[in-house]
Amino acid sequence: MSFGRDPDQTPGILSPNQYAISTEEPSTSTNHNTMPTSPPSNTLVAKLQIHSTSIPKAWISPICGAGAGFASGIVTCPLDVIKTKLQAQGGFQSRYKQTKQPHQLYRGIVGTARVIWREEGVRGMYRGLGPMLLGYLPTWAVYLTVYENTREFWYDQCGSWWVARCYSSLTAGACSTILTNPIWVIKTRFMTQSAKAASDGMRAPYYYTSTFDAARKMYRHEGMRSFYSGLTPALLGLTHVAVQFPLYEYFKMKFTGYGIGEHPPQDSGANWVGISAATFLSKICASTATYPHEVLRTRLQTQQRKSGFTTSDGLAVKARYTGILHMCRVILKEEGWRAFYAGIGTNLIRAVPAAMTTMLTYEWLQSVIHRSQDKGEQLKREYREQGV
């Protein structure tokens, strides 16, 4: 914009100097001098934009996915703790006890939050944040990268837009789940433990001081298999992403006219409203339809496999569930069908903001990087033309 005003402003600004130079040169010298000085306040921004052009295309999705997971973890950790506590309670009841209707320590979102706050304070609300962030970074980086890079492959195989997106979601979900399951087991253990170990059947009988301490104790007392507890229901839970992401992409295309990771040349508020609406609708549908698998996964992740701990009566803590079918029968018999939806209210309150934070951050980072790269290429062309 400053270059368009220079021809008109040059005679008035440089009139004292024009006695020493020709009349036609001031505009040329002015243009030459303003190239390095015209954007002094934007020098850092310009450098970043130029450097952004060196980011390989294959790295953009992992970077944006990791950033989205990080933001989501920070925002939703307290609600995730409450949801996990509600899911896990009743799973610590010793097998030798025949209580058909065990006492419930946590009741509802507000009640659970009060118990956690009273017993553990603000630290308890963010218990497991470290492993959560450690898990979200590779989870979303792997998932979104695989999803974006397999859509065309599956479309060539089946020829159906919906089926291709479902297959891509399942493929991406399987890759990220298998890779990061150990981290999520540790995260779940952290979130379900109290300020100290207990044996009342409602609180976890274990206590860990750090992520490394949890990994060390789990490996020593329960073996390598403990890190893949809940993997089967987690893989069954891939139906969640098989519903969510095809719906998200469909709704986004309907609302904005662009697919995932794509944006209009000029940013607009309507684009972000469309992304928010697409995220909200797709997450509500997916969470409601596939919630029971999360309860099964949490119960398996929080139970211990070997007798490394004992109850207050001196009896060994044994695995309460021997498998998914056995767990379903026990839960249905002792707690009723409602137990399969324990914490669903908290989950919806947590999942929708988490999904919106994740997708808005992902789409925003995609937009920023692509626009920065476009501007960087433009600046590089201008610098080359000016010989800078």
Rosetta blueprint (number, residue, H / E / L):
1 M L
2 S H
3 F H
4 G H
5 R H
6 D H
7 P H
8 D H
9 Q H
10 T H
11 P H
12 G H
13 I H
14 L L
15 S H
16 P H
17 N H
18 Q H
19 Y H
20 A L
21 I L
22 S L
23 T L
24 E L
25 E H
26 P H
27 S H
28 T H
29 S H
30 T H
31 N H
32 H H
33 N H
34 T H
35 M H
36 P H
37 T H
38 S L
39 P L
40 P H
41 S H
42 N H
43 T H
44 L H
45 V H
46 A H
47 K H
48 L H
49 Q H
50 I H
51 H H
52 S H
53 T L
54 S L
55 I L
56 P L
57 K H
58 A H
59 W H
60 I H
61 S H
62 P H
63 I H
64 C H
65 G H
66 A H
67 G H
68 A H
69 G H
70 F H
71 A H
72 S H
73 G H
74 I H
75 V H
76 T H
77 C H
78 P H
79 L H
80 D H
81 V H
82 I H
83 K H
84 T H
85 K H
86 L H
87 Q H
88 A H
89 Q L
90 G L
91 G L
92 F L
93 Q L
94 S L
95 R L
96 Y L
97 K L
98 Q L
99 T L
100 K L
101 Q L
102 P L
103 H L
104 Q L
105 L L
106 Y L
107 R L
108 G H
109 I H
110 V H
111 G H
112 T H
113 A H
114 R H
115 V H
116 I H
117 W H
118 R H
119 E H
120 E H
121 G L
122 V H
123 R H
124 G H
125 M H
126 Y L
127 R L
128 G L
129 L H
130 G H
131 P H
132 M H
133 L H
134 L H
135 G H
136 Y H
137 L H
138 P H
139 T H
140 W H
141 A H
142 V H
143 Y H
144 L H
145 T H
146 V H
147 Y H
148 E H
149 N H
150 T H
151 R H
152 E H
153 F H
154 W H
155 Y H
156 D H
157 Q H
158 C H
159 G L
160 S L
161 W H
162 W H
163 V H
164 A H
165 R H
166 C H
167 Y H
168 S H
169 S H
170 L H
171 T H
172 A H
173 G H
174 A H
175 C H
176 S H
177 T H
178 I H
179 L H
180 T H
181 N H
182 P H
183 I H
184 W H
185 V H
186 I H
187 K H
188 T H
189 R H
190 F H
191 M H
192 T H
193 Q L
194 S L
195 A L
196 K L
197 A L
198 A L
199 S L
200 D L
201 G L
202 M L
203 R L
204 A L
205 P L
206 Y L
207 Y L
208 Y L
209 T L
210 S L
211 T H
212 F H
213 D H
214 A H
215 A H
216 R H
217 K H
218 M H
219 Y H
220 R H
221 H H
222 E H
223 G L
224 M H
225 R H
226 S H
227 F H
228 Y H
229 S L
230 G L
231 L H
232 T H
233 P H
234 A H
235 L H
236 L H
237 G L
238 L H
239 T H
240 H H
241 V H
242 A H
243 V H
244 Q H
245 F H
246 P H
247 L H
248 Y H
249 E H
250 Y H
251 F H
252 K H
253 M H
254 K H
255 F H
256 T H
257 G L
258 Y L
259 G L
260 I L
261 G L
262 E L
263 H L
264 P L
265 P L
266 Q L
267 D L
268 S L
269 G H
270 A H
271 N H
272 W H
273 V H
274 G H
275 I H
276 S H
277 A H
278 A H
279 T H
280 F H
281 L H
282 S H
283 K H
284 I H
285 C H
286 A H
287 S H
288 T H
289 A H
290 T H
291 Y L
292 P H
293 H H
294 E H
295 V H
296 L H
297 R H
298 T H
299 R H
300 L H
301 Q H
302 T H
303 Q L
304 Q L
305 R L
306 K L
307 S L
308 G L
309 F L
310 T E
311 T L
312 S L
313 D L
314 G L
315 L L
316 A E
317 V L
318 K L
319 A L
320 R L
321 Y L
322 T L
323 G L
324 I H
325 L H
326 H H
327 M H
328 C H
329 R H
330 V H
331 I H
332 L H
333 K H
334 E H
335 E L
336 G L
337 W H
338 R H
339 A H
340 F H
341 Y H
342 A L
343 G L
344 I H
345 G H
346 T H
347 N H
348 L H
349 I H
350 R H
351 A H
352 V H
353 P H
354 A H
355 A H
356 M H
357 T H
358 T H
359 M H
360 L H
361 T H
362 Y H
363 E H
364 W H
365 L H
366 Q H
367 S H
368 V H
369 I H
370 H H
371 R H
372 S H
373 Q H
374 D H
375 K H
376 G H
377 E H
378 Q H
379 L H
380 K H
381 R H
382 E H
383 Y H
384 R H
385 E H
386 Q H
387 G L
388 V L
